[in-house]
Amino acid sequence: MAIFPRIFGHEASGIVESVGEGVTEFVKGDHVLTVFTGECKTCKHCESKKSNMCQVLGLERRGVMHSDQGTRFSVKGKPVYHYCAVSSFSEYTVVHSGCAVKVSQQAPLEKICLLSCGVAAGLGAAWNVADISKGSIVVIFGLGTVGLAVAQGAKLRGASQIIGVDINPEKYEKVAAKCFGVTDFLNPNEYNEPIQQVIKRISGGGADYSFECIGNTGMVTTALQSCCDGWGLTVTLGVPKTNPEIASHYSAFLSGKTLKGSLFGGWKPKSDLPSLVNKYMNREIQVDEFITHNLPFEDINKAFTLMREGKCLRCVIHMPN
């Protein structure tokens, strides 16, 4: 359901301006990452090591606050709705304390903002969800920020072959191989055979792990078919805009393949993100290289144009001081 008017934006960092009644873990001036899925630390999922979902502060799709189902934005007395409990395309926003993560004040906010969604999601899919092993073969469908973060995670785990699949050749020429470890680049438009057949041929029978980072349910089937029999694992990260149902032949599963979903790379946001920020500060992971543009808020429409044209990875939007 379309909910308008609303303030978009879900991947962000900022400085606490004030705290509400009963909030004790933050004070004015704290540096935080905002997260689209929170962590209450007391529900069944938060207490389990098997899940990073939260029954209290999970995905919010109705454009309101988790606490009272109301909004904190208005124009001339009329409500303006939230987005993913964050609404970061605003100079000031209001988030539930469970959807904010306190981080080191030494970490540059204009860089680590990427860890509040895309980069963290890709790294976590590689490490937490797939648990990529050394010497394995990995194929990634979609070389945006999430897909390239998966590639970085695979490289750091010692994967022997990282195959990137994308229809935009600039993704490989500009960033994929040089920065993030992609060893082979495939553009499906350049082949007269199904891309899964190409992948099976160059990988010697199929990848150990495949990742769907596009948001196209049809590609989930292709990713499954690109995996090897016996132990091939496909992880789907993309969020489809249409056709949300996944269809696949039962033989893929009879042959021992597995399909797994991933939300935010399996990270528990409040418990895990500070350590991920520390990894960045210790130069154990790359984040800066994902930022292709820095633009003032007044040029946000230019950022959307760059995104639609496939000419950027991440545009960081800077609010006026």
Secondary structure, 3 states (H helix, E strand, C coil): CCCCCECCCCCEEEECCCCCCCCCCCCCCCEEEECCCCCCCCCHHHHCCCCCCCCCCCCCCCCCCCCCCCCCEEECCEEEECCCCCCCCCCCCCCCHHHEEEECCCCCHHHHHHHHCHHHHHHHHHHHHCCCCCCCEEEEECCCHHHHHHHHHHHHCCCCEEEEECCCCHHHHHHHHHHHCCCEEECHHHCCCCHHHHHHHHHCCCECEEEECCCCHHHHHHHHHCECCCCCEEEECCCCCCCCCCCCCCHHHHCCCEEEECCHHHCCHHHHHHHHHHHHHCCCCCCHHHEEEEEEHHHHHHHHHHHHCCCCCEEEEECCC
